[in-house]
Each structure stands twice: as C-alpha cells, then as structure tokens.
Amino acid sequence: MTTTTVQAGATEAPTAGPVFRDDLTAEQYHADKTSISSSGLRALLDPGCPAQFKYDQDNPRPAKKEFDLGHAAHALILGDGPKLEVVDGTRWDTNAAKAKVKELRAKEIVPLKDYEMEQVQAMADAIRQHPQAGPLFAPGNGVAERSIFWTHKETGVRVRVRPDWLIVRPEVTVVVDLKTTTDASPAAVSEAIAKYSYHQQGALYVDGVEAAGLAPEGARFLFVFQSKKAPYLITVRELKDQDQDIGRARNERALRIYADCVAKDEWPDWTGPVTDIPQIGMPSWDTLRQAEEYLG
C-alpha cells in the first residue's frame, strides 16, 4: 500500500489513497470539508441527525472557554498543539482583558489565567509520574496529532482521524487518546464511552491507522482519562473488543447515511419525510417497569 505524506504548504491531498498530514493545525484539520471525522459520524446518529450535522458543519462554533483547559493540557502533555499564554488578572471582564483574549484566539493561542496555567502544568506532571500513562507519553515514544486521511472502500467517503498520540513499533501499534474530565473514575469512564460514543472513535482510529499501513498486525486503542480536579487522578484503559466492534458497526451505518445525504444533497431530521405523525413514549425499560407496577 502506498501512503503519501503531504508536505507543508499543500492545500489538499494529491491522491485518493491514505495520506499523512503533519502540517495541519487542529483548527485546519477540523475545518476540512472534503472528509468526515469521528465526531461527524457520531453526530449523524441518534441522538443527533443529518440536519443538525449539516448546520453545525456550515456554521462552526467559536472557541469556548470551557475547552481551554483540555486543549492546554493536551499541548503540555503531548508536546504539540496550540501555544499557551497567560492573560493577567483573575477577571477577564475588562475591555483590556477581552481585547487580549480575542487577539490571542485569533492567533490560535489558548488564553489562560495564571492559576489555570499552574493547573495544567500540574496535570502534565501527574501524567508524567503515572506508572502507566507516563511511559506511554514519554518523549520519543510516539507522534502527536498526526492527521490521517483515507477513503472508505464501501462508500467512497473520504475519512480523517487525528490520534492524540500514535506509537508505531515493529511489534505493536498503539493509538492513545487523552481526555480531560470532571470524573476519571472507571465507572464514569465507562458511562462516558456510552454517552459520547467513544467506542466509535476507537474503532475509526484503529481503522485509520490500519488503512494507512501503520499496523500490519493490527492496532490497540487506549484511553487515558484524567480528572481536572486535584490531585488530577488518571485512569488508563483499553477499549473492549466487543465495544470496538459495535463502534465499527455504528461507523459503517453513519458512513452510509453520510454518503446518501451527500449524493442526494438531502439532510433529514430525526423524523424524515413521513406524512403520518409517529407515536412516542417512554424509554422501553421505563414502560416495562411502570406497566408492571400500574397495569399489573
């Protein structure tokens, strides 16, 4: 398999085959409309829908303050990503502070308050000292934020992934995904996988590195969840094979939906083109519970 590495300055892939992009910022990667990412595929399926996906794609949201800590932690831990800069003052409601924050965001620099910079530095230190996460993210052990593009054979859809950390060794290929969260306990991690369909992300990233020829023996997908609350506890887990299979099946369905929407230029909502008003009720588990209690 031939894989192309696009040089800095190129604006699009010269081939339909797998392509590596080492020159793209996160903003450029997410702005690409010639391909679809994991977040896009997840947005096409319930509780999302094609209509909402299309609107969000055409109307990208501005950067949110709530994501700054996660982006900053990624940059320090991975050694790659946006630049960070402290904006003086504990409050940013002055005209001077607002202007400075706006200026930095326009330059794709993450603005932080002084205590937030101390927090993300402490988070990075906790990762480095962790017995499992530390060796994974050791400098030189992997490559950060490498964009991979390939074509899905069954639908012809161009797909992209951007692993946080990619370890490629003769004996193993490992995709490591770093997530900052308010609760990094194993129980909360399990719930987050289901809530945000992270098993779809895991399956797509594995498929991407395999399509790019980086994992002849197959790839493993690891989550590193870190709490944003001191002492910044960490949970490292490998995605279960069965859940990865489910995620891959979800991706296949989403890819077919996307290909059909693009071909017809139609982006339906949850209901679709029906004439009758569908019925709706409680979740099935609650219907069964209440039916047993009240209808006996």
ChimeraX attribute file (.defattr): number of C-alpha atoms within 10 A of each C-alpha:
attribute: neighborCount
match mode: 1-to-1
recipient: residues
	/A:1	8
	/A:2	10
	/A:3	18
	/A:4	18
	/A:5	15
	/A:6	17
	/A:7	12
	/A:8	10
	/A:9	8
	/A:10	11
	/A:11	9
	/A:12	11
	/A:13	18
	/A:14	11
	/A:15	13
	/A:16	13
	/A:17	17
	/A:18	24
	/A:19	23
	/A:20	20
	/A:21	21
	/A:22	16
	/A:23	17
	/A:24	17
	/A:25	17
	/A:26	15
	/A:27	10
	/A:28	9
	/A:29	19
	/A:30	19
	/A:31	13
	/A:32	13
	/A:33	11
	/A:34	12
	/A:35	17
	/A:36	18
	/A:37	21
	/A:38	21
	/A:39	16
	/A:40	21
	/A:41	25
	/A:42	23
	/A:43	21
	/A:44	24
	/A:45	18
	/A:46	9
	/A:47	8
	/A:48	15
	/A:49	21
	/A:50	24
	/A:51	18
	/A:52	16
	/A:53	22
	/A:54	17
	/A:55	11
	/A:56	13
	/A:57	15
	/A:58	11
	/A:59	9
	/A:60	10
	/A:61	8
	/A:62	7
	/A:63	12
	/A:64	7
	/A:65	11
	/A:66	8
	/A:67	11
	/A:68	17
	/A:69	19
	/A:70	17
	/A:71	18
	/A:72	27
	/A:73	25
	/A:74	23
	/A:75	20
	/A:76	18
	/A:77	23
	/A:78	20
	/A:79	15
	/A:80	15
	/A:81	21
	/A:82	18
	/A:83	15
	/A:84	19
	/A:85	16
	/A:86	14
	/A:87	19
	/A:88	13
	/A:89	13
	/A:90	11
	/A:91	10
	/A:92	15
	/A:93	10
	/A:94	10
	/A:95	9
	/A:96	10
	/A:97	16
	/A:98	13
	/A:99	12
	/A:100	16
	/A:101	19
	/A:102	14
	/A:103	13
	/A:104	16
	/A:105	13
	/A:106	11
	/A:107	10
	/A:108	17
	/A:109	18
	/A:110	24
	/A:111	24
	/A:112	22
	/A:113	16
	/A:114	14
	/A:115	12
	/A:116	15
	/A:117	19
	/A:118	12
	/A:119	20
	/A:120	23
	/A:121	16
	/A:122	17
	/A:123	26
	/A:124	21
	/A:125	15
	/A:126	20
	/A:127	23
	/A:128	17
	/A:129	12
	/A:130	15
	/A:131	11
	/A:132	15
	/A:133	21
	/A:134	16
	/A:135	13
	/A:136	21
	/A:137	22
	/A:138	14
	/A:139	13
	/A:140	9
	/A:141	14
	/A:142	19
	/A:143	19
	/A:144	24
	/A:145	23
	/A:146	19
	/A:147	20
	/A:148	24
	/A:149	27
	/A:150	25
	/A:151	19
	/A:152	17
	/A:153	8
	/A:154	9
	/A:155	14
	/A:156	13
	/A:157	18
	/A:158	20
	/A:159	21
	/A:160	26
	/A:161	25
	/A:162	24
	/A:163	25
	/A:164	20
	/A:165	21
	/A:166	23
	/A:167	20
	/A:168	17
	/A:169	12
	/A:170	9
	/A:171	9
	/A:172	14
	/A:173	22
	/A:174	22
	/A:175	24
	/A:176	26
	/A:177	20
	/A:178	22
	/A:179	20
	/A:180	21
	/A:181	18
	/A:182	12
	/A:183	19
	/A:184	23
	/A:185	16
	/A:186	14
	/A:187	9
	/A:188	13
	/A:189	22
	/A:190	14
	/A:191	12
	/A:192	16
	/A:193	17
	/A:194	12
	/A:195	10
	/A:196	13
	/A:197	20
	/A:198	23
	/A:199	26
	/A:200	25
	/A:201	25
	/A:202	29
	/A:203	25
	/A:204	24
	/A:205	25
	/A:206	23
	/A:207	19
	/A:208	26
	/A:209	26
	/A:210	17
	/A:211	21
	/A:212	20
	/A:213	15
	/A:214	21
	/A:215	21
	/A:216	14
	/A:217	12
	/A:218	15
	/A:219	21
	/A:220	20
	/A:221	23
	/A:222	19
	/A:223	20
	/A:224	20
	/A:225	25
	/A:226	28
	/A:227	18
	/A:228	22
	/A:229	14
	/A:230	10
	/A:231	12
	/A:232	22
	/A:233	17
	/A:234	24
	/A:235	18
	/A:236	20
	/A:237	16
	/A:238	13
	/A:239	18
	/A:240	13
	/A:241	13
	/A:242	10
	/A:243	18
	/A:244	20
	/A:245	15
	/A:246	15
	/A:247	21
	/A:248	20
	/A:249	14
	/A:250	19
	/A:251	22
	/A:252	18
	/A:253	15
	/A:254	21
	/A:255	24
	/A:256	15
	/A:257	19
	/A:258	23
	/A:259	16
	/A:260	14
	/A:261	16
	/A:262	12
	/A:263	9
	/A:264	9
	/A:265	10
	/A:266	13
	/A:267	20
	/A:268	15
	/A:269	14
	/A:270	15
	/A:271	10
	/A:272	11
	/A:273	8
	/A:274	7
	/A:275	7
	/A:276	6
	/A:277	7
	/A:278	7
	/A:279	5
	/A:280	6
	/A:281	7
	/A:282	9
	/A:283	8
	/A:284	9
	/A:285	9
	/A:286	11
	/A:287	12
	/A:288	12
	/A:289	11
	/A:290	13
	/A:291	11
	/A:292	10
	/A:293	9
	/A:294	7
	/A:295	8
	/A:296	6
